[in-house]
């Protein structure tokens, strides 16, 4: 999945109209909700529950899109498609890719939020 930027910081700052406090709240909210989405996707894969998987993947994809997290958005979008198609067997490996991208995203978002908040 490498090749796309982890984070389009300029686009994100433009989205929040430069409001650093709002950006900080968005980042905090995303990282509070992200573990729940990932857990729901893992559990749904294990149970073969397509609907729960799709809902969690869709919500996570939406948050990533709002944050202009390009590299993480792509696997989340693919996961949502896989869920809609009902082929959850492919989702486990893709979730690993997504989680790796999220690990790269966390410091980028945190840094951006902290740089501007001070």
Secondary structure as the mmCIF struct_conf table of DSSP 4:
data_model
#
loop_
_struct_conf.conf_type_id
_struct_conf.id
_struct_conf.beg_label_comp_id
_struct_conf.beg_label_asym_id
_struct_conf.beg_label_seq_id
_struct_conf.end_label_comp_id
_struct_conf.end_label_asym_id
_struct_conf.end_label_seq_id
TURN_TY1_P TURN_TY1_P1 UNK A 2 UNK A 3
BEND BEND1 UNK A 4 UNK A 4
BEND BEND2 UNK A 6 UNK A 6
HELX_RH_AL_P HELX_RH_AL_P1 UNK A 9 UNK A 15
TURN_TY1_P TURN_TY1_P2 UNK A 16 UNK A 18
HELX_RH_AL_P HELX_RH_AL_P2 UNK A 20 UNK A 47
TURN_TY1_P TURN_TY1_P3 UNK A 48 UNK A 48
HELX_RH_AL_P HELX_RH_AL_P3 UNK A 50 UNK A 66
TURN_TY1_P TURN_TY1_P4 UNK A 67 UNK A 68
HELX_RH_AL_P HELX_RH_AL_P4 UNK A 70 UNK A 85
TURN_TY1_P TURN_TY1_P5 UNK A 86 UNK A 86
HELX_RH_3T_P HELX_RH_3T_P1 UNK A 88 UNK A 90
HELX_RH_AL_P HELX_RH_AL_P5 UNK A 91 UNK A 117
#
